[in-house]
């Protein structure tokens, strides 16, 4: 019997460790891909969207500013601190963006 060389043994150990690393990364990609495909069909991945019933709402901008002031991370104290106001009345949604993002 021929004795295996040191290079052959080292090569096998390196390939074993590298294949484990690649297999873990591949498993993560496969699992997250399946979750993305099933997110609309399985409620625990992404709960179903709840739609509001009231479509026509009057917007009180002073109330919006009061609410935005209560969020310390936003750093809003007046309308000059507001970068954008995104109103999507069809969806019943309003977003306030501050200068500090």
N, CA, C and O atoms as CSV, one atom per row, in Angstrom:
chain,resi,resn,atom,element,x,y,z
A,1,UNK,N,N,0.812,-1.171,0.000
A,1,UNK,CA,C,0.000,0.000,0.000
A,1,UNK,C,C,0.859,1.238,0.000
A,1,UNK,O,O,1.914,1.312,0.629
A,2,UNK,N,N,0.355,2.209,-0.737
A,2,UNK,CA,C,1.088,3.455,-0.864
A,2,UNK,C,C,0.636,4.424,0.225
A,2,UNK,O,O,-0.560,4.585,0.469
A,3,UNK,N,N,1.591,5.056,0.866
A,3,UNK,CA,C,1.280,6.003,1.920
A,3,UNK,C,C,0.848,7.325,1.286
A,3,UNK,O,O,1.486,7.800,0.346
A,4,UNK,N,N,-0.264,7.938,1.812
A,4,UNK,CA,C,-0.736,9.193,1.259
A,4,UNK,C,C,0.203,10.329,1.658
A,4,UNK,O,O,0.766,10.355,2.752
A,5,UNK,N,N,0.341,11.245,0.742
A,5,UNK,CA,C,1.239,12.362,1.015
A,5,UNK,C,C,0.564,13.377,1.936
A,5,UNK,O,O,-0.657,13.400,2.092
A,6,UNK,N,N,1.384,14.188,2.521
A,6,UNK,CA,C,0.898,15.222,3.425
A,6,UNK,C,C,0.003,16.202,2.675
A,6,UNK,O,O,-0.995,16.668,3.226
A,7,UNK,N,N,0.339,16.519,1.440
A,7,UNK,CA,C,-0.468,17.441,0.623
A,7,UNK,C,C,-1.864,16.870,0.386
A,7,UNK,O,O,-2.845,17.611,0.439
A,8,UNK,N,N,-1.967,15.603,0.132
A,8,UNK,CA,C,-3.256,14.976,-0.141
A,8,UNK,C,C,-4.167,15.046,1.088
A,8,UNK,O,O,-5.358,15.329,0.961
A,9,UNK,N,N,-3.622,14.795,2.246
A,9,UNK,CA,C,-4.408,14.846,3.481
A,9,UNK,C,C,-4.833,16.285,3.776
A,9,UNK,O,O,-5.983,16.537,4.138
A,10,UNK,N,N,-3.909,17.217,3.622
A,10,UNK,CA,C,-4.203,18.626,3.845
A,10,UNK,C,C,-5.271,19.124,2.862
A,10,UNK,O,O,-6.173,19.869,3.245
A,11,UNK,N,N,-5.164,18.714,1.617
A,11,UNK,CA,C,-6.119,19.102,0.581
A,11,UNK,C,C,-7.523,18.602,0.938
A,11,UNK,O,O,-8.498,19.334,0.768
A,12,UNK,N,N,-7.634,17.385,1.421
A,12,UNK,CA,C,-8.919,16.819,1.799
A,12,UNK,C,C,-9.537,17.572,2.977
A,12,UNK,O,O,-10.740,17.829,2.981
A,13,UNK,N,N,-8.721,17.929,3.978
A,13,UNK,CA,C,-9.219,18.672,5.139
A,13,UNK,C,C,-9.715,20.066,4.741
A,13,UNK,O,O,-10.748,20.526,5.227
A,14,UNK,N,N,-8.979,20.723,3.865
A,14,UNK,CA,C,-9.380,22.065,3.400
A,14,UNK,C,C,-10.692,21.982,2.639
A,14,UNK,O,O,-11.586,22.800,2.854
A,15,UNK,N,N,-10.815,21.013,1.759
A,15,UNK,CA,C,-12.039,20.870,0.970
A,15,UNK,C,C,-13.239,20.514,1.849
A,15,UNK,O,O,-14.354,20.951,1.567
A,16,UNK,N,N,-13.034,19.745,2.886
A,16,UNK,CA,C,-14.117,19.399,3.803
A,16,UNK,C,C,-14.629,20.642,4.520
A,16,UNK,O,O,-15.837,20.871,4.590
A,17,UNK,N,N,-13.707,21.447,5.053
A,17,UNK,CA,C,-14.106,22.673,5.751
A,17,UNK,C,C,-14.762,23.655,4.794
A,17,UNK,O,O,-15.769,24.268,5.147
A,18,UNK,N,N,-14.226,23.820,3.605
A,18,UNK,CA,C,-14.804,24.737,2.623
A,18,UNK,C,C,-16.185,24.272,2.178
A,18,UNK,O,O,-17.082,25.091,1.975
A,19,UNK,N,N,-16.358,22.975,2.026
A,19,UNK,CA,C,-17.666,22.479,1.589
A,19,UNK,C,C,-18.728,22.694,2.661
A,19,UNK,O,O,-19.891,22.924,2.329
A,20,UNK,N,N,-18.359,22.625,3.923
A,20,UNK,CA,C,-19.305,22.896,5.007
A,20,UNK,C,C,-19.727,24.367,4.977
A,20,UNK,O,O,-20.904,24.677,5.155
A,21,UNK,N,N,-18.777,25.265,4.755
A,21,UNK,CA,C,-19.079,26.698,4.675
A,21,UNK,C,C,-20.021,26.971,3.501
A,21,UNK,O,O,-20.996,27.708,3.651
A,22,UNK,N,N,-19.744,26.395,2.353
A,22,UNK,CA,C,-20.581,26.591,1.166
A,22,UNK,C,C,-21.969,25.991,1.377
A,22,UNK,O,O,-22.968,26.569,0.950
A,23,UNK,N,N,-22.033,24.834,2.035
A,23,UNK,CA,C,-23.322,24.186,2.274
A,23,UNK,C,C,-24.203,25.026,3.206
A,23,UNK,O,O,-25.413,25.114,2.998
A,24,UNK,N,N,-23.608,25.640,4.223
A,24,UNK,CA,C,-24.376,26.489,5.139
A,24,UNK,C,C,-24.918,27.705,4.393
A,24,UNK,O,O,-26.084,28.065,4.553
A,25,UNK,N,N,-24.075,28.336,3.579
A,25,UNK,CA,C,-24.525,29.499,2.813
A,25,UNK,C,C,-25.622,29.115,1.820
A,25,UNK,O,O,-26.597,29.851,1.667
A,26,UNK,N,N,-25.483,28.000,1.161
A,26,UNK,CA,C,-26.494,27.533,0.218
A,26,UNK,C,C,-27.806,27.228,0.930
A,26,UNK,O,O,-28.879,27.526,0.406
A,27,UNK,N,N,-27.729,26.640,2.111
A,27,UNK,CA,C,-28.935,26.337,2.880
A,27,UNK,C,C,-29.660,27.617,3.285
A,27,UNK,O,O,-30.890,27.668,3.248
A,28,UNK,N,N,-28.911,28.651,3.671
A,28,UNK,CA,C,-29.528,29.932,4.033
A,28,UNK,C,C,-30.242,30.540,2.833
A,28,UNK,O,O,-31.368,31.021,2.963
A,29,UNK,N,N,-29.606,30.525,1.675
A,29,UNK,CA,C,-30.214,31.074,0.461
A,29,UNK,C,C,-31.473,30.285,0.091
A,29,UNK,O,O,-32.490,30.877,-0.268
A,30,UNK,N,N,-31.408,28.962,0.176
A,30,UNK,CA,C,-32.569,28.146,-0.163
A,30,UNK,C,C,-33.735,28.369,0.803
A,30,UNK,O,O,-34.879,28.510,0.371
A,31,UNK,N,N,-33.454,28.400,2.088
A,31,UNK,CA,C,-34.514,28.566,3.089
A,31,UNK,C,C,-35.164,29.942,2.962
A,31,UNK,O,O,-36.391,30.047,2.977
A,32,UNK,N,N,-34.358,30.998,2.837
A,32,UNK,CA,C,-34.941,32.330,2.709
A,32,UNK,C,C,-35.690,32.482,1.394
A,32,UNK,O,O,-36.696,33.190,1.345
A,33,UNK,N,N,-35.235,31.847,0.341
A,33,UNK,CA,C,-35.943,31.890,-0.933
A,33,UNK,C,C,-37.305,31.236,-0.850
A,33,UNK,O,O,-38.284,31.756,-1.387
A,34,UNK,N,N,-37.373,30.099,-0.182
A,34,UNK,CA,C,-38.657,29.414,-0.007
A,34,UNK,C,C,-39.592,30.263,0.848
A,34,UNK,O,O,-40.785,30.350,0.556
A,35,UNK,N,N,-39.064,30.891,1.903
A,35,UNK,CA,C,-39.893,31.752,2.743
A,35,UNK,C,C,-40.435,32.941,1.949
A,35,UNK,O,O,-41.588,33.331,2.135
A,36,UNK,N,N,-39.624,33.516,1.073
A,36,UNK,CA,C,-40.101,34.623,0.238
A,36,UNK,C,C,-41.177,34.168,-0.734
A,36,UNK,O,O,-42.116,34.914,-1.015
A,37,UNK,N,N,-41.050,32.960,-1.245
A,37,UNK,CA,C,-42.069,32.447,-2.161
A,37,UNK,C,C,-43.391,32.171,-1.454
A,37,UNK,O,O,-44.460,32.347,-2.037
A,38,UNK,N,N,-43.318,31.742,-0.208
A,38,UNK,CA,C,-44.515,31.344,0.524
A,38,UNK,C,C,-45.086,32.437,1.417
A,38,UNK,O,O,-46.086,32.202,2.095
A,39,UNK,N,N,-44.482,33.628,1.440
A,39,UNK,CA,C,-44.876,34.636,2.417
A,39,UNK,C,C,-46.331,35.079,2.291
A,39,UNK,O,O,-46.949,35.431,3.296
A,40,UNK,N,N,-46.887,35.070,1.093
A,40,UNK,CA,C,-48.281,35.485,0.934
A,40,UNK,C,C,-49.262,34.350,1.196
A,40,UNK,O,O,-50.448,34.598,1.415
A,41,UNK,N,N,-48.791,33.132,1.177
A,41,UNK,CA,C,-49.660,31.975,1.374
A,41,UNK,C,C,-49.690,31.483,2.818
A,41,UNK,O,O,-50.662,30.851,3.232
A,42,UNK,N,N,-48.651,31.761,3.581
A,42,UNK,CA,C,-48.556,31.298,4.970
A,42,UNK,C,C,-48.656,32.518,5.886
A,42,UNK,O,O,-47.826,33.423,5.812
A,43,UNK,N,N,-49.672,32.539,6.749
A,43,UNK,CA,C,-49.950,33.721,7.563
A,43,UNK,C,C,-48.891,34.015,8.615
A,43,UNK,O,O,-48.719,35.180,8.973
A,44,UNK,N,N,-48.178,33.031,9.124
A,44,UNK,CA,C,-47.187,33.308,10.165
A,44,UNK,C,C,-45.930,33.943,9.592
A,44,UNK,O,O,-45.150,34.534,10.340
A,45,UNK,N,N,-45.712,33.838,8.286
A,45,UNK,CA,C,-44.569,34.513,7.672
A,45,UNK,C,C,-44.901,35.988,7.461
A,45,UNK,O,O,-44.131,36.861,7.863
A,46,UNK,N,N,-46.024,36.268,6.842
A,46,UNK,CA,C,-46.488,37.632,6.650
A,46,UNK,C,C,-47.993,37.651,6.872
A,46,UNK,O,O,-48.751,37.117,6.062
A,47,UNK,N,N,-48.428,38.270,7.975
A,47,UNK,CA,C,-49.865,38.309,8.244
A,47,UNK,C,C,-50.609,39.015,7.105
A,47,UNK,O,O,-50.051,39.890,6.442
A,48,UNK,N,N,-51.857,38.636,6.886
A,48,UNK,CA,C,-52.612,39.264,5.797
A,48,UNK,C,C,-52.813,40.757,6.031
A,48,UNK,O,O,-52.898,41.215,7.171
A,49,UNK,N,N,-52.887,41.497,4.949
A,49,UNK,CA,C,-53.087,42.936,5.017
A,49,UNK,C,C,-54.520,43.237,5.427
A,49,UNK,O,O,-55.471,42.655,4.905
A,50,UNK,N,N,-54.651,44.149,6.365
A,50,UNK,CA,C,-55.968,44.570,6.821
A,50,UNK,C,C,-56.271,45.908,6.161
A,50,UNK,O,O,-55.510,46.864,6.307
A,51,UNK,N,N,-57.368,45.974,5.447
A,51,UNK,CA,C,-57.729,47.193,4.744
A,51,UNK,C,C,-58.740,47.974,5.562
A,51,UNK,O,O,-59.668,47.407,6.138
A,52,UNK,N,N,-58.547,49.277,5.603
A,52,UNK,CA,C,-59.475,50.150,6.301
A,52,UNK,C,C,-60.750,50.324,5.492
A,52,UNK,O,O,-60.763,50.143,4.274
A,53,UNK,N,N,-61.816,50.677,6.189
A,53,UNK,CA,C,-63.093,50.838,5.517
A,53,UNK,C,C,-63.398,52.294,5.205
A,53,UNK,O,O,-64.153,52.578,4.275
A,54,UNK,N,N,-62.832,53.212,5.956
A,54,UNK,CA,C,-63.124,54.616,5.765
A,54,UNK,C,C,-62.154,55.182,4.731
A,54,UNK,O,O,-60.945,55.202,4.958
A,55,UNK,N,N,-62.682,55.640,3.599
A,55,UNK,CA,C,-61.837,56.111,2.501
A,55,UNK,C,C,-61.631,57.616,2.532
A,55,UNK,O,O,-60.537,58.083,2.214
A,56,UNK,N,N,-62.632,58.385,2.901
A,56,UNK,CA,C,-62.517,59.836,2.867
A,56,UNK,C,C,-62.320,60.355,4.283
A,56,UNK,O,O,-63.244,60.345,5.096
A,57,UNK,N,N,-61.105,60.806,4.564
A,57,UNK,CA,C,-60.770,61.323,5.877
A,57,UNK,C,C,-60.195,62.714,5.690
A,57,UNK,O,O,-59.366,62.943,4.809
A,58,UNK,N,N,-60.633,63.624,6.510
A,58,UNK,CA,C,-60.088,64.968,6.452
A,58,UNK,C,C,-58.762,64.977,7.196
A,58,UNK,O,O,-58.652,64.438,8.297
A,59,UNK,N,N,-57.768,65.587,6.594
A,59,UNK,CA,C,-56.424,65.594,7.173
A,59,UNK,C,C,-56.254,66.865,7.992
A,59,UNK,O,O,-56.414,67.973,7.481
A,60,UNK,N,N,-55.927,66.691,9.266
A,60,UNK,CA,C,-55.648,67.814,10.163
A,60,UNK,C,C,-54.132,67.906,10.318
A,60,UNK,O,O,-53.523,67.139,11.063
A,61,UNK,N,N,-53.537,68.855,9.603
A,61,UNK,CA,C,-52.081,68.942,9.567
A,61,UNK,C,C,-51.480,69.318,10.923
A,61,UNK,O,O,-50.370,68.892,11.241
A,62,UNK,N,N,-52.178,70.090,11.705
A,62,UNK,CA,C,-51.658,70.428,13.031
A,62,UNK,C,C,-51.618,69.193,13.933
A,62,UNK,O,O,-50.703,69.045,14.742
A,63,UNK,N,N,-52.596,68.317,13.796
A,63,UNK,CA,C,-52.604,67.056,14.567
A,63,UNK,C,C,-51.457,66.157,14.115
A,63,UNK,O,O,-50.830,65.480,14.930
A,64,UNK,N,N,-51.189,66.157,12.809
A,64,UNK,CA,C,-50.062,65.368,12.279
A,64,UNK,C,C,-48.754,65.876,12.871
A,64,UNK,O,O,-47.904,65.078,13.267
A,65,UNK,N,N,-48.583,67.188,12.936
A,65,UNK,CA,C,-47.368,67.765,13.510
A,65,UNK,C,C,-47.254,67.429,14.992
A,65,UNK,O,O,-46.159,67.135,15.471
A,66,UNK,N,N,-48.362,67.467,15.724
A,66,UNK,CA,C,-48.345,67.115,17.147
A,66,UNK,C,C,-47.887,65.668,17.352
A,66,UNK,O,O,-47.078,65.380,18.235
A,67,UNK,N,N,-48.412,64.772,16.529
A,67,UNK,CA,C,-48.039,63.358,16.650
A,67,UNK,C,C,-46.572,63.160,16.276
A,67,UNK,O,O,-45.860,62.406,16.938
A,68,UNK,N,N,-46.116,63.833,15.220
A,68,UNK,CA,C,-44.722,63.700,14.785
A,68,UNK,C,C,-43.762,64.231,15.844
A,68,UNK,O,O,-42.649,63.720,15.967
A,69,UNK,N,N,-44.160,65.231,16.603
A,69,UNK,CA,C,-43.316,65.783,17.668
A,69,UNK,C,C,-43.110,64.789,18.802
A,69,UNK,O,O,-42.119,64.879,19.527
A,70,UNK,N,N,-44.033,63.838,18.967
A,70,UNK,CA,C,-43.932,62.881,20.078
A,70,UNK,C,C,-42.917,61.777,19.817
A,70,UNK,O,O,-42.604,61.008,20.726
A,71,UNK,N,N,-42.393,61.682,18.589
A,71,UNK,CA,C,-41.403,60.649,18.265
A,71,UNK,C,C,-40.011,61.271,18.424
A,71,UNK,O,O,-39.604,62.076,17.587
A,72,UNK,N,N,-39.273,60.911,19.486
A,72,UNK,CA,C,-37.983,61.557,19.738
A,72,UNK,C,C,-36.940,61.286,18.648
A,72,UNK,O,O,-36.102,62.143,18.371
A,73,UNK,N,N,-36.983,60.110,18.035
A,73,UNK,CA,C,-35.997,59.765,17.000
A,73,UNK,C,C,-36.139,60.654,15.771
A,73,UNK,O,O,-35.164,60.874,15.052
A,74,UNK,N,N,-37.342,61.167,15.520
A,74,UNK,CA,C,-37.578,61.993,14.339
A,74,UNK,C,C,-36.969,63.375,14.500
A,74,UNK,O,O,-36.523,63.964,13.516
A,75,UNK,N,N,-36.940,63.898,15.696
A,75,UNK,CA,C,-36.357,65.207,15.936
A,75,UNK,C,C,-37.157,66.334,15.290
A,75,UNK,O,O,-36.579,67.302,14.794
A,76,UNK,N,N,-38.468,66.214,15.294
A,76,UNK,CA,C,-39.332,67.219,14.674
A,76,UNK,C,C,-39.879,68.144,15.761
A,76,UNK,O,O,-40.463,67.691,16.746
A,77,UNK,N,N,-39.679,69.445,15.562
A,77,UNK,CA,C,-40.252,70.425,16.487
A,77,UNK,C,C,-41.134,71.431,15.757
A,77,UNK,O,O,-41.949,72.114,16.377
A,78,UNK,N,N,-40.971,71.521,14.436
A,78,UNK,CA,C,-41.822,72.410,13.632
A,78,UNK,C,C,-41.876,71.869,12.203
A,78,UNK,O,O,-41.224,70.875,11.880
A,79,UNK,N,N,-42.659,72.533,11.355
A,79,UNK,CA,C,-42.779,72.077,9.970
A,79,UNK,C,C,-41.465,72.214,9.208
A,79,UNK,O,O,-41.276,71.537,8.197
A,80,UNK,N,N,-40.558,73.067,9.664
A,80,UNK,CA,C,-39.265,73.200,8.973
A,80,UNK,C,C,-38.397,71.958,9.140
A,80,UNK,O,O,-37.454,71.761,8.374
A,81,UNK,N,N,-38.700,71.114,10.128
A,81,UNK,CA,C,-37.963,69.866,10.340
A,81,UNK,C,C,-38.512,68.709,9.518
A,81,UNK,O,O,-37.919,67.631,9.494
A,82,UNK,N,N,-39.639,68.922,8.843
A,82,UNK,CA,C,-40.266,67.867,8.047
A,82,UNK,C,C,-39.700,67.904,6.634
A,82,UNK,O,O,-39.754,68.933,5.961
A,83,UNK,N,N,-39.157,66.774,6.191
A,83,UNK,CA,C,-38.588,66.661,4.852
A,83,UNK,C,C,-39.660,66.344,3.819
A,83,UNK,O,O,-39.675,66.927,2.735
A,84,UNK,N,N,-40.552,65.424,4.151
A,84,UNK,CA,C,-41.604,65.041,3.204
A,84,UNK,C,C,-42.832,64.543,3.967
A,84,UNK,O,O,-42.754,64.097,5.112
A,85,UNK,N,N,-43.947,64.641,3.288
A,85,UNK,CA,C,-45.215,64.168,3.815
A,85,UNK,C,C,-45.849,63.341,2.711
A,85,UNK,O,O,-46.265,63.885,1.688
A,86,UNK,N,N,-45.925,62.038,2.907
A,86,UNK,CA,C,-46.433,61.113,1.896
A,86,UNK,C,C,-47.851,60.711,2.279
A,86,UNK,O,O,-48.055,59.980,3.248
A,87,UNK,N,N,-48.836,61.192,1.511
A,87,UNK,CA,C,-50.246,60.899,1.791
A,87,UNK,C,C,-50.764,59.986,0.702
A,87,UNK,O,O,-50.736,60.335,-0.479
A,88,UNK,N,N,-51.233,58.828,1.094
A,88,UNK,CA,C,-51.850,57.869,0.165
A,88,UNK,C,C,-53.274,57.632,0.641
A,88,UNK,O,O,-53.565,56.685,1.373
A,89,UNK,N,N,-54.133,58.511,0.208
A,89,UNK,CA,C,-55.503,58.469,0.717
A,89,UNK,C,C,-56.249,57.214,0.271
A,89,UNK,O,O,-57.131,56.736,0.984
A,90,UNK,N,N,-55.906,56.678,-0.895
A,90,UNK,CA,C,-56.551,55.455,-1.362
A,90,UNK,C,C,-56.263,54.273,-0.460
A,90,UNK,O,O,-57.080,53.359,-0.349
A,91,UNK,N,N,-55.103,54.284,0.185
A,91,UNK,CA,C,-54.733,53.207,1.093
A,91,UNK,C,C,-54.970,53.580,2.554
A,91,UNK,O,O,-54.802,52.750,3.448
A,92,UNK,N,N,-55.364,54.841,2.793
A,92,UNK,CA,C,-55.573,55.284,4.166
A,92,UNK,C,C,-54.283,55.375,4.935
A,92,UNK,O,O,-54.231,55.008,6.109
A,93,UNK,N,N,-53.217,55.869,4.279
A,93,UNK,CA,C,-51.900,55.876,4.899
A,93,UNK,C,C,-51.273,57.255,4.764
A,93,UNK,O,O,-51.472,57.941,3.761
A,94,UNK,N,N,-50.514,57.658,5.781
A,94,UNK,CA,C,-49.795,58.911,5.761
A,94,UNK,C,C,-48.438,58.686,6.424
A,94,UNK,O,O,-48.361,58.102,7.505
A,95,UNK,N,N,-47.366,59.152,5.773
A,95,UNK,CA,C,-46.024,59.012,6.321
A,95,UNK,C,C,-45.381,60.383,6.440
A,95,UNK,O,O,-45.525,61.219,5.548
A,96,UNK,N,N,-44.679,60.616,7.528
A,96,UNK,CA,C,-43.959,61.854,7.730
A,96,UNK,C,C,-42.476,61.522,7.765
A,96,UNK,O,O,-42.038,60.661,8.528
A,97,UNK,N,N,-41.708,62.213,6.933
A,97,UNK,CA,C,-40.256,62.021,6.917
A,97,UNK,C,C,-39.557,63.271,7.434
A,97,UNK,O,O,-39.872,64.382,7.008
A,98,UNK,N,N,-38.604,63.092,8.354
A,98,UNK,CA,C,-37.914,64.244,8.929
A,98,UNK,C,C,-36.604,64.506,8.203
A,98,UNK,O,O,-36.140,63.692,7.406
A,99,UNK,N,N,-36.016,65.669,8.500
A,99,UNK,CA,C,-34.753,66.048,7.858
A,99,UNK,C,C,-33.602,65.117,8.241
A,99,UNK,O,O,-32.668,64.947,7.458
A,100,UNK,N,N,-33.653,64.513,9.427
A,100,UNK,CA,C,-32.572,63.613,9.844
A,100,UNK,C,C,-32.781,62.174,9.383
A,100,UNK,O,O,-32.017,61.283,9.753
A,101,UNK,N,N,-33.808,61.949,8.579
A,101,UNK,CA,C,-34.134,60.656,7.956
A,101,UNK,C,C,-34.351,59.574,8.997
A,101,UNK,O,O,-34.633,58.428,8.647
